[in-house]
């Protein structure tokens, strides 16, 4: 009788194995069509990478003086001069002054800088007692760490001939 139970149990196990194999095979070989891949050519999502320009750009330089014939003219009694710069993608703005003339690059002087553009880029320069006939060079360093742009303008102190 013991042998009969063992044979019966083995038959049940074999039958169970066959059922499991059939279930696995039927799950692996479905006859239904696979899901269609959506047509992305009609998608509204961008398909190309978009290049965002982060190079620095000066939009405008303005100073609190009047312009006359390509020169900014500062009154003789002026004590300060404010230079404002509007720039995109700027990290730092440097303000340089050099006398006019030839081969004066070595005489160029850093008169100030601005590293915080929260309130705009500007320099309030103390010019009290100075007689100016200079090139002012505004250099803007880009936030990308690579780009640089500059704008130069001429500045002089008013004389009796400027009226």
PyMOL commands that set and color helices and strands:
alter all, ss='L'
color gray80, all
select helices_A, chain A and resi 2-28+40-42+105-107+117-119+160-162
alter helices_A, ss='H'
color red, helices_A
select strands_A, chain A and resi 57-63+66-68+71-74+80-88+90-99+109-114+121-126+133-142+148-157
alter strands_A, ss='S'
color yellow, strands_A
deselect
rebuild
show_as cartoon
